[in-house]
Amino acid sequence: MPPIPPPLAHGFTSSTPVPLYWVEYGNPDAPPLLLLHGGPGASHEYLLPQMLELATDHRLVTYDQRGGGRSRHDDDRAPITWQDQVADVERVALELHIASLNLVGYSWGGLLAMLYAIEAAQGRTSTAPSSLALIDPAPISRAHRDAFEREFASRQSGPAVQLLRAELEQSGLKTRDPDAFRQRAFELSVAGYFSDPQRARDLTPFRVTGRVQQSIWNSLGDYDILPALGAVHLPAFVVHGLDDPIPLASSQAAARALGTECVVLQDCGHVPYVEQPDQLFPPLLAFLREPRVSAHSTR
């Protein structure tokens, strides 16, 4: 896997309640994109270098959401809610002059993008998004999230992953090469997200701040955004790996509510930018070039 190149620009926000670390790639004069990473409680780096494909024709801006990556602070011990994260999206967009707010959200970032669009449709933000591109978005309801958690736990406790864990423990790698051991342990911790667990080696390792993640999910409660999503009227693109532990039905329902179709990627789990970039990027980039054009299903 190639190294992550240095950003064209980077820094910390000054308009948010706590400073948030941001980076920018691509041509600064190109149409802007704001990329929202997953988690919650993670950082932007695990989307790289693969998602830099979006910087080919765009000014790509992303940031570590509050409580994760370089945006961790002492204040993180206080609850962080989904409303805090939505407010941060708006402040980042305004401060970094992302005038046409085209949101690209991956996993939790996809759900965050939808929450932002819902708040905007209800007049609770000063800046409305211009388009939404949702890549394997997090579940749109508590019921879908429960199904995801059951499926992921089943995969992680299945015989294939357990055998790989036993092999790692018996390999002696922990004392012989601690860095290699940590890398392999990380790969096994995310194996259930992949159609082919061996592809986990191509994912940039990341850490999640657990208390932040739990705080944000707790703030959503027994949620279901589908009824409110129907009030969002803007160009949208939704894509989902067929073998994602997140139920396909969640993304399909979101796509229908947004007036588009769900692009389904074959032989792909939750990480299409690693597993199936050749299936992901052509339709995604085509949508980003012409957001008015509806996506088409590849089922």
N, C-alpha and C positions, 0 to 999 in steps of 0.2 A: 504494500500500500504506500503510495507516495506521501511525503510529509505535508503537513498543512502549511501553505505559504503564508507569509506575513500579510496582514490586511493593508489596504491602501490608506486607511485612517482608522483610528480607534480612540477611545477615551471613556470618560464617565459622565453620565448625565448630571445636570445641576437643577433640573426642574422637578425631579421626582422626590418623594419623601426621603428616600435613601438613594445614594448614587448607584446607578446601574451601568455595568460595563458593556460597551457596544463596540462593534467592528463594522467596517465597510469594505466591500470588494467591488471590482468592476469599474466601468466608466462612470465617473461622477456626473456626467451630463446625460447618461442614459435614463430611460424610464425607471423609477424606483420600485423596489420590492421590499417589504418588511417580512422577514422570515422568523416565525415563532417556533422555538424548539419544544421538545416534549418534556416529560417529567410527571407532574411538576416537581420543582426542586432540583433540576439538573442544570446543564449549561449548554451553550450553543456548540461547543467544539465537537461533540460526537456526531454532528451533522456533516462535518468536514472530514476530508476534502471533497467528498463526492457531490455534495449539494452546491459546490462552487460552480457547477454546470449552469446554475441559474444566473451567475454573474457574467456569462458570455455576452448577453445582449441587454443586461440590466445593471443598474446600480443596486447592489444587494446589501441590505443592512440587516443585521441581527444583533441580539443582545442577550446577556445572561439575565433571565427573569429574577425578580426579587427573591432572595433566599437561596439562590443556586450559583455555582461557579464563582466568578469574581464579584458577584453582587450579593455575597453573604455579609451580614453585619450583626452586631450585637443585638440590634432591635429584632432580629429574626426569631428571638425567643418569644416575642409577642405573636399572637395569631396573625397569619397572613391568609387573606380570603381571596376568593375568585374575583370579588369586586375590586380588591387592590390590584390584582393582575390586569384586569380590564382597564382601570384608570392609568396604570403604567403604560399600556400600549398606546393610549392617546397622548400621554405626555412625551413619550419617546418619539412618536411620529411628528408631533409639533416641534419639539426641540431640534430634531435632526432634519427638519424641512422636507418631510416625505409628504408632499402636497397631494399627490394622487395615491391614496392609501390602498394599494394592492397587497392583501395579506396572503401569505403562504404559511400554512400551519401544518406541522407534523405531529401526529399522536396527540398528546395533551395540547400542543400548540394549535391543532385543528379545532379542538373543542373550545379553546380560548378565543380563536378567531370567530367561531360561531356565537359565543357569548357576547363578544364585542359587537358583532353585527346586530344581534338582538337588542342590545342596549341602545345602539344607534337608531334602529328602527323605531324604538319607543321614545326617542328624543332625549336620552339620558347621556349622550356624548355630543361634543361640539363638532366632531369630525366623523363623517360616515365613511365606511370602506367603499372603495370603487369596485373591488372584486374579491372573491374568495377562492383560493386553491387549497384543498384539504387532502392531505396525504395520510392515509390510514388514521383518520381522526379517532381520538378516544371515544368511548361509548357515549351516546347521547342521552342515556337514562341510567338510573341506578340498576334497573333490571338487566340491561345489557352489560353493565359493569360487573354485576354479580356473575353473569355467565362467563365473561372474560376471566375473572379471577379463578373460577372453577377449572376452566380449560387450561389456563397457564399452570396452575398448581398440578394438574394431572400430567401435563407434559414434563414438568420439572421433576416429578416423582416417578416418572415412567422408567422402565427397565433400561432403555438406551442411555438416558442421561445418568442414571445411577451407575451403570457400568463404566461410563467415562469418568465419573467422579472417583470410583474405586481405583481405576487405573492410575489416575493422577496421584492419589494418596500413596499408592504403592510404588510410584515411579522414582522416588527419591529426589524429585526435581525441587522440592521445597528447600532442601539444604544445598543441592548442587548448583541451582540457578534460581534464586528467589524471584528475580524479575520475570523470568519465563513462567514460573509457578503462578505468580499473581496474574499474569496475562491469561494463562489457561483457566485459572479459577474464574476470572471475569467472563470469559467466553462461555463457560458452563452455566454461569448465573443468568445469562440471557439466551441460552440455547432454545428455550421454549418459544421464543419470538420468531424463530426462523423456520422456513420450510425445510432447509438443509442446515442442521446445526453447525456443520463445518464452515459455513459462511460467516459465522460469528467472529472468526479471526480477522475479518476485514472491517470490523466496526471499531471506530476509535473508542477506547475505553472511557468511561465516565462514572461519576459518582452522583448519587441522589441524596439531598439533605432530607432525611426521613421525616423529621418533625414538620418541615415545611410542606412536604408532600401530603402528610396526613392532615395538616391544618387546612389546606386548600380543599381536599376532598371532603372533609368534615363540613366546610362552609357550604358545600353544594347540597348536603343533606340527601333526602330522598328525591332526587332531581329527575326531571324529564323535560328537555328543551324542545321536544318535537312540536308541541302546540304553538310555541312562540316562534319557532323557526319559519313557519308558514308566512309570517309577516315580513320576512326578509326578501327583498326583491332586488337582486343584483346578479351580475354574471358569476357563475360558480362552476368549479371543477372539483369532482370527488373521485378519488382513486383508492382501491383497497386490494391488498394481497389476498388471494383465495385461501391461503393457509394461515392467515393471521389469527391468533387466538381471540382477538376482538371479533365478535360476531359480524359477519358480512351484512346481516340484516340491519345493523345499526347504521352503517354507511349508506346502504341502499335507501333507508327511510329518510336520512338526512338529504340525500340527493333528490329524492322525490319532492320533499318539502321545499327545496331550493329551486325546483323546476329544471333539473338536469338529470342525467343518468350517471350511474356509478361505473367507472372504468374498473374492471376486475382483471388483476394481473395473475397469470398462471405461474405455478411453481414458485410462489412468493408468499412469504409470511408478512411480518409487521414492518420490515425494514427494506422497502423496495429500492431505495437509492443505493443499497449495498447488494441486494439479491438480484434485482432485475432492472438495472439502470437503462438498458436498451428498450425495455417496455415502458418504463416510467417517463423518461425525459422527453421523447418526441411529442406525445400528446400534451404533456404539461407545458412545454415551451410553446407549442402551437397555441394553447389557450392563453398563455401570458402575453403572446404577441397580439392576439385579437380576442380580448376577454368577452366580447359579445357573442362569440361563436360557442354554441353548446358543445359540451363533451359528448362522446358517443361510447356506448358500452362495447367492450371487447369480449363479452361472455360467449 
